[in-house]
Amino acid sequence: MKYEIFKAYDIRGLYPQEIDELGAYKIATALCDYLKPSELVVGCDVRLSSPSLKKAAIKAITDKGVKVIDVGDISTDMLYFAVANYGYAGGLTVTASHNPKEYNGMKIVREESKPISGDSGLFDIRDAAMAMELDPSVLEGEADQKLVEKKNITSDYVEKVRSFADFSKIKPFKVVANPNFGVGGRVVDQILEGTGIELVKLNWESDGNFPKGRPDPLIPENREEISKLVVENGADLGVAWDADADRCFFFTEKGQFIEGYFITALLAKIFLERKSGEKIIRDTRLSWAIDEMVAEKAGTAISTKAGHSFIKERMHREDAVFGGEMSAHYYFRDYFYCDCGMTPFVMILEFLSKQDRPFSEIMQELFWEKYFVSGEINNEVSDVPSVVAKIKEAYIEKATSIDDQDGISLDFIDSDDASNSWRFNVRASNTEPLIRLNVEAKSQQMMEEKRDELLKLIRE
């Protein structure tokens, strides 16, 4: 087991070189020592290595005398549901999220599905696990089955997801849906049962080989297949998930990909039209579309550092109804302040059912003709802090607002000509020697000009 597999928000590494069954046993043992729980929920994704890693984790937990609630093959957000909905003391799922098939790892939560991340105990678990000297013979034999309860949570999970939309209002759309060979397909079938929605299924059956490569819709080339199918089939929209189904991505009827930034703003609109005055959480990378929508709908927008542990902590503290990240993680107060990949899908279906225009026209009017974004651009640099400092020094004097919660975000508002207004965020990667740049502006020309200007400064 390698020290480096313990990331800011989860555990992830190559199997079996960096994480193997003995490593999983050690991590689960350390988790028991850290939480001292009465029981732990355990699940896994569809990766080929997940069952054996899960088996090792279950044996470790039962060897500590702790009860296991085995929830089978699940999406990551089903772990959150299981722990929080039934009141368990914590849990883990064996998953490497959207990484290629050669990877595996774990996501871990404590009671109420509060995250255990680098800033909230994960590194303590790491240090304890790395210090263990265990003989591989601990893996021999079976877990104590008296301490293992198998629990099917899918029906309760589906009921929870469906509670976020009025299904009597959902039209019989044609939808191209792509769960990227994860568990999402079978869940979607149950969620949409009885709706009359026609599904065009893509990469539907679970397959831990991920035969079409890395199961991550955020990679542009991975979106080409679904975009094409949406158009070819005359579908009303497209939707995709990553392999562990905790992120949700949308496409218009023209096959256009919709940035998570704009979906955050759209979901904020939906919540605030249901009840004004609520708080909405967003990260600092892109902001104007969200902030202006929230203000228009009489809500309060609150910025915080990107990353699920920071978003969830702020959601709890502010009792916010909703939070979103441009990475397509969406968080809901009524989903235990956690992210859920299926909830945005049902909410967008209900929203579109109430409209008399196609998805593309709605996006154009609400966002695309007003906000112009660069997309996140990653640059490898030798000294991240010095480059961030250089950028800050070059621009801060003329900034009209400053936010340094996560890297540096500077706004430049031109009160005489809005088309000259722009902003940017630069931040360090949590795991790599990278600077991440996001630029937005009120005109395409200004966005491109400032994007190129900043990239030149970063790459000097």
Buried (B, 14 or more C-beta within 10 A) or exposed (E): BEEEBBBBBBBBBBBBEBBBBBBBBBBBBBBBBBBEBEBBBBBBBBBBBBBBBBBBBBBBBBBBEBBBBBBBBBBBBBBBBBBBBBEBBBBBBBBBBBBBBBBBBBBBBBBBBBBBBBBBBBBBBBEBBBEBEBEEEBBEEEBBEEBBEEBEBBEBBBEBBBEBBEBEEBBEBBBBBBBBBBBBBBBBBBBBEEBEBBBBBBBBEBBBEBEBEBBBBBEEEBBEBBBEBBBEBEBBBBBBBBBBBBBBBBBBBBBBBBBBBBBBBBBBBBBBEEEEEBBBBBBBBBBBBBBBBBEEBEBBBBBBBBBBBBBBBBBBEBEBBBBBBBBBBBBBBEBBBBBBBBBBBBBBBBBBBEEEEBBBBBBBEBBBEBBBBBBBBEBEBEEBEEBBEBBBEEBEEEBEEEBEBBBBBBBBBEEEEEEBBBBBBBBBEEEEEBBBBBBBBBBEEBBBBBBEBBBEBBEE
